Amino acid sequence: MFHDLEEMGIGRGRRQVVLVNRVRSDIHLSWSQVQEELQERVAVSFTPAPELLYQAAIRNMPAVLYQSESLTAQQFGKLSKLVLQAA
């Protein structure tokens, strides 16, 4: 996949790896395992937050507004900053 991106002119300096974990921590690969496997730095890692996302969904609110101090909100904030820096 990275080879395909590089062929399109999107090299290491123009991309960020984001890790989204949707399963329990005892099942998924760790952040360091993913970095080692991909040979790329993971810029942001999202952890599962099913209860937060469920509560936000039933209130028809974005999770980052429902609990603005949550870890999920902090993770989205970090991703937003990375995107803005790259622009």
ChimeraX attribute file (.defattr): number of C-alpha atoms within 10 A of each C-alpha:
attribute: neighborCount
match mode: 1-to-1
recipient: residues
	/A:1	6
	/A:2	13
	/A:3	10
	/A:4	10
	/A:5	13
	/A:6	13
	/A:7	10
	/A:8	9
	/A:9	10
	/A:10	13
	/A:11	14
	/A:12	13
	/A:13	7
	/A:14	10
	/A:15	15
	/A:16	17
	/A:17	15
	/A:18	13
	/A:19	17
	/A:20	12
	/A:21	17
	/A:22	13
	/A:23	13
	/A:24	10
	/A:25	11
	/A:26	7
	/A:27	9
	/A:28	12
	/A:29	14
	/A:30	14
	/A:31	17
	/A:32	11
	/A:33	11
	/A:34	16
	/A:35	16
	/A:36	12
	/A:37	9
	/A:38	12
	/A:39	9
	/A:40	14
	/A:41	15
	/A:42	16
	/A:43	15
	/A:44	18
	/A:45	18
	/A:46	18
	/A:47	16
	/A:48	16
	/A:49	16
	/A:50	11
	/A:51	9
	/A:52	16
	/A:53	18
	/A:54	12
	/A:55	15
	/A:56	17
	/A:57	13
	/A:58	8
	/A:59	11
	/A:60	10
	/A:61	13
	/A:62	15
	/A:63	20
	/A:64	19
	/A:65	11
	/A:66	17
	/A:67	16
	/A:68	13
	/A:69	10
	/A:70	14
	/A:71	15
	/A:72	20
	/A:73	18
	/A:74	14
	/A:75	15
	/A:76	16
	/A:77	15
	/A:78	14
	/A:79	18
	/A:80	12
	/A:81	11
	/A:82	14
	/A:83	12
	/A:84	8
	/A:85	8
	/A:86	11
	/A:87	6
